[in-house]
Amino acid sequence: MLLAAAAIVAAQDPPKIKERPPEAQQPAEPQEEDASAKPKEYTFNPIQADNELKVGKFYMKGGKFKSAAGRFDEALKWNPGLSEAWLLLGEAREKMKDAKGARQAYEKYLEADPDSKMAPDVKKRLSKLGKS
């Protein structure tokens, strides 16, 4: 009896499976954002600034001054009053032979922290950059 029932079921058409439309079969890829359409907005974020500063220091130790300068620039967008970032940006630009950029960064450093223990050294650097 069981064998007869199995033969009857096998003789019937297999159950139909509904096929999905082609657009539903594969997930849609997210559209790429156009970077020029929406500029990045920066608000005061000292934690993000410190993170960028740490990465910049890492690049400085490795002699990658252009990458370091980029990170210091980024840190300063998050916290423009971060004097250490201005100092390190000046050093990175000086290593890159960018006298004008180094001079601007050192001047900003002195504005941000005029009474620092590094101020006399930075003033000497500025005078050397002014001569070149």
C-alpha positions as CSV (number, residue, x, y, z in Angstrom):
1,M,0.0,0.0,0.0
2,L,2.8,2.4,0.9
3,L,4.6,1.5,-2.2
4,A,1.5,2.2,-4.3
5,A,1.1,5.7,-2.7
6,A,4.8,6.5,-3.4
7,A,4.3,5.5,-7.1
8,I,1.3,7.8,-7.4
9,V,3.1,10.7,-5.9
10,A,6.1,10.2,-8.2
11,A,3.9,10.1,-11.2
12,Q,2.4,13.5,-10.4
13,D,4.0,16.7,-11.6
14,P,6.5,18.1,-9.1
15,P,5.3,21.0,-7.1
16,K,5.9,24.3,-8.9
17,I,8.2,26.8,-7.3
18,K,7.5,30.4,-7.9
19,E,10.4,32.1,-9.5
20,R,11.4,35.5,-8.4
21,P,11.6,38.3,-10.9
22,P,15.2,39.0,-12.0
23,E,15.5,42.2,-10.0
24,A,14.6,40.5,-6.8
25,Q,17.1,37.6,-7.2
26,Q,20.1,39.7,-6.6
27,P,20.4,42.4,-3.9
28,A,20.7,45.9,-5.3
29,E,24.1,47.4,-5.0
30,P,24.2,50.6,-3.0
31,Q,24.8,53.7,-5.1
32,E,28.2,55.4,-4.7
33,E,28.1,58.7,-3.0
34,D,29.3,61.6,-5.0
35,A,32.0,63.2,-2.8
36,S,31.6,66.6,-4.5
37,A,27.8,66.6,-3.9
38,K,28.0,66.7,-0.1
39,P,31.1,68.2,1.4
40,K,32.3,66.8,4.7
41,E,31.2,68.8,7.7
42,Y,33.5,69.3,10.6
43,T,32.3,70.1,14.1
44,F,34.5,70.4,17.2
45,N,35.5,66.8,18.0
46,P,38.6,66.6,20.2
47,I,38.5,62.8,20.3
48,Q,38.6,62.5,16.5
49,A,41.4,65.2,16.4
50,D,43.5,63.2,18.9
51,N,43.0,60.1,16.8
52,E,44.2,61.9,13.6
53,L,47.1,63.3,15.6
54,K,48.2,59.8,16.7
55,V,48.1,58.5,13.1
56,G,50.0,61.5,11.9
57,K,52.7,60.9,14.5
58,F,53.0,57.3,13.3
59,Y,53.5,58.5,9.8
60,M,56.1,61.0,11.0
61,K,58.1,58.3,12.7
62,G,58.0,56.3,9.4
63,G,59.3,59.3,7.4
64,K,56.0,59.6,5.5
65,F,55.8,63.4,5.8
66,K,53.1,64.0,3.2
67,S,50.7,61.5,4.9
68,A,51.5,62.9,8.3
69,A,50.8,66.4,7.1
70,G,47.4,65.2,5.8
71,R,46.5,63.7,9.1
72,F,47.6,66.9,11.0
73,D,45.5,68.9,8.6
74,E,42.5,66.6,9.3
75,A,43.1,66.9,13.1
76,L,43.0,70.6,12.9
77,K,39.7,70.6,11.0
78,W,38.3,68.7,14.0
79,N,40.0,70.9,16.6
80,P,41.6,74.1,15.2
81,G,43.1,75.0,18.6
82,L,45.2,71.9,18.9
83,S,48.6,73.5,19.2
84,E,50.5,70.2,19.0
85,A,49.0,69.5,15.6
86,W,50.1,73.0,14.3
87,L,53.7,72.3,15.5
88,L,53.8,68.8,14.0
89,L,52.3,70.1,10.7
90,G,55.0,72.7,10.6
91,E,57.7,70.1,11.1
92,A,56.1,67.8,8.4
93,R,55.9,70.6,5.9
94,E,59.5,71.7,6.7
95,K,60.6,68.1,6.0
96,M,58.7,68.3,2.7
97,K,60.6,71.5,1.8
98,D,57.4,73.5,1.9
99,A,58.7,76.6,3.6
100,K,55.6,78.7,3.1
101,G,53.3,75.9,4.6
102,A,55.7,75.3,7.5
103,R,55.9,79.1,8.2
104,Q,52.1,79.3,8.3
105,A,51.8,76.3,10.6
106,Y,54.4,77.6,13.0
107,E,52.7,81.0,13.1
108,K,49.4,79.3,13.9
109,Y,51.2,77.3,16.6
110,L,52.4,80.5,18.2
111,E,48.9,81.9,18.1
112,A,47.5,78.8,19.7
113,D,50.1,78.5,22.4
114,P,52.3,81.6,22.7
115,D,53.7,80.7,26.1
116,S,54.7,77.2,25.4
117,K,58.2,75.9,26.2
118,M,58.6,75.2,22.4
119,A,57.9,78.8,21.5
120,P,61.5,80.0,21.4
121,D,62.5,77.1,19.2
122,V,59.6,77.7,16.9
123,K,60.6,81.4,16.6
124,K,64.1,80.3,15.6
125,R,62.7,78.0,13.0
126,L,60.5,80.8,11.7
127,S,63.5,83.1,11.4
128,K,65.4,80.4,9.4
129,L,62.4,79.9,7.1
130,G,62.2,83.6,6.6
131,K,65.8,83.7,5.3
132,S,65.3,80.9,2.8
